[in-house]
Amino acid sequence: MPSATKMLRADVYDQLKDRLFAGELRSGQFVSQRELTALLGATLNPVREALRKLEAEGLINVYAQRGIQIVEAKPKAINDAYDYRLLLETNAIRHFVATARPEQVQKMIQNVEKALAALKKSPADQAVRVRVLDADYQFHKDLIDFQGNEIISKHYSLNAARLRLFRVNIGEPLQRLDLAAKEHLGILAACRHGDVETAVARLSAHIQISREHSLGIRPVR
């Protein structure tokens, strides 16, 4: 059974990451260790450990004498992250179309339909929209994880976390969930018919829309 100290450290890391993804700490913002300990109600050591992990994940930068900066959502950082995402996901969708069984494709379709139904039932419920956003990220992660390659899955998750932070800071993620889910269904329809090139094209277009939103060059709706 893990010790109370280890549990506390894990909890501080999770809390800090949750606050990043909730937009409570903004891209480019500088904060001090003292401010974070007060914000989280934690002691200094677990906060320092959490910061080391977040720096290794590319979500923060630690500067001597200046403090901790939340990673900046600069155009090059956004484009680099999306280029990497596109490379990994287009390879993943090709593998999925070639090897997924019909029931596996259908299970993903059902998950997306469930999310759409929740949005239709409670379109203004913030908690519902957050859960659907999590399902949106999970859709893409499932395609990556379907390959069974732990190295790819790990590095995809790190990149996805940076993109999630960038998107939170432009206020976009909760606004386009219904359209994104319908695009997911279009991708999966191509998968169900074994149409690799259509699946790749639809996924690429879906990712490009997200890129343009993150860069602020396309309206969210």
Buried (B, 14 or more C-beta within 10 A) or exposed (E): EEEEEEEBBBBBBEBBBEBBBEBEBBBEBEBEBEBBBEBBEBEEEBBBBBBEBBBEBBBBBBEEEEBBBBBBBEEEBBEEBBEBBBEBBBBBBBBBBEEBEEEBBEEBBEBBBEBBEBBEEEEEEEEBBBBBBEBBBBBBBBBBBBBEBEEBBEBBBBBBBBBBBBBBBBEBBBBBBBEBBEBBBBBBBBBBEEBBEBBBBBBBEBBEBBBBBBBEEBEBE
